[in-house]
Amino acid sequence: MVDAWHPAADAAQAAAEGGGAPRDVLAAAAEAAGVGARATVDMLATKGRASYLGERSVGHQDPGATSTALILDAAVRAADEGTAA
């Protein structure tokens, strides 16, 4: 999950410091989390349940990072729906 949350937090901070609107800050975090999650595909899992798979974890996107990216993406979509009303 850290592989998604860390870049998300960095991107949100940068967007906020740049004067971004709340929705834009959230969108920056969601995008960075997605990039971070996708970057886990080639990693060997060393933490969490995926670590039990050892070498077999390579080639699979980390589920914790993926769920983080999905949650942030859903938050952006909810924010967009809220502004459309």
N, C-alpha and C positions, 0 to 999 in steps of 0.2 A: 504494500500500500504506500510505503514511503516513496517508491519510485514514481507514483502519481501525485501524492500530496505535496511533496517538496517542490517540484516545479510549479505546481498549481499555486502554492503559497507565494513563491517568488514572483510569478506572473501577476498575481492579484496585487501584490505590494507595488510592483512597478507600475501597473495600470492605475492604481489609486494615487500614487505619488505623481503620476503624469496628469492627474486631474480627470481621470475617466469617471463616467457616470457609473452608479452601482451595477447596472446591467452589463456594462462593458467590462467592469472589473471581474464580474462573475464569468463572463464569456472568455476572458483571457485565462482565467483559472481553469475553466473546462477544457479549453484547447490545449493548454500545457499538460493537463492531466492525461488527455488522450495520447499526446505524443509520448509522455512518460510510460504510459501503460503499454503502448505498442513497442517501446524499446525493451521491454522485458522478455520478448520472444526468444532472443538469443542468449538470455542469462541463465545461469545455473541457480536454481532456488536453494537458498541456504537458511531461510527462515520460514516459519509457518508450516502448514500442512503440506505444501508443495515440496518442502525440503525432503520429505520422506521418499520422494520419487528419485532423488539423486540426479544422475545424468539424464534420466527420462524426462525431467522437467524442461530441458533445453528444447526449444522449438514450440513451446506453448506459452501463450500470454498469461501472465500472473493474474489469477482470479481476483485477488484483493485490489490490485491496481486497476483492473478492468471495472470492478464494481465502483471504485472511486470515480473513475472517469464517467461512468454511466449516471451516477448520482449528480455530479456537477452538470452534466449535459441536461439532465431532467430539470435541474434548477433553472438553467438558462431558458429552457422551453416554457417552464411555468412563469418565469418573469416576463417572457414575450407574450404569453397569453393574458397575463394580468394587465399589461399595458394596452392590449388590443381592446379591452372591454370598455 
